[in-house]
């Protein structure tokens, strides 16, 4: 099932070394220096188009969690 989140009571068990990102384009990074010295802050935003390759599907599992007691 495709979902943007993992529901409560469920976990993803994975060896993320078996996942590969394929970059389609360069990464664009925008910097907003207007955080100012009074806040000692700066903002960054990065965007890129990527694909995900699962090298070994057996390295990923969805696990149903159960409570004890």
N, C-alpha and C positions, 0 to 999 in steps of 0.2 A: 504494500500500500504506500502510495506517495503522500507524504504529509510534511508540512513545514515545521512540525514540532514532534517531540516524543511524548505521548500521553503519560499521565501519572500512573505509577505501577509498572512501567516498562523501562528497560534500559537497552542501550546499544553496546554490545561487547565486540571489540574490534582490534585488530592489529593494523594500525594506520600506516605501517610501513608497506602494506600491500595495496595502498591507494596512491595514485599518481595524478597530479594536476598537469593538464596540457594547456599552455597559454596560447590563445588564438591571436592576440594582439599584444602590444606593449601595455605597460601599466601607466595610467595617468594619475598624477598626484597633484592635488590643489592644496595650497598653503594659505591660511588666513592669519596674517600676523596681527590682526586688530584686537587680539586678546588683551594687549597692553601690558605695560610693566607693572601697573598697579595690581593686576591679577596674576602676574607671572605665568601667563598661559599663551598657548598658540594652538590653532586647530589645523588638523590635516584631514584630507579625504582622498582615498585611493580607489580607483576603479579599474577593472580589467575583465576581459571576456576569457573564461576558462572552461575547460571540459574536465570531467572526472573519469578516470579509468580505474576499475577495480581489477587488480592483477590476479588475485586469488579470492574468489567469492566465498570460499569456506572460512576465510579469516574474519567474516562479519556475521554476527548473529543478533537477533532481537530476543531479549530475555524478559519473561514475565516475572515480576517481583512479587513475593508474598510476604506478609508480615508474620512475625513469630510472637506467640504469647497471646 
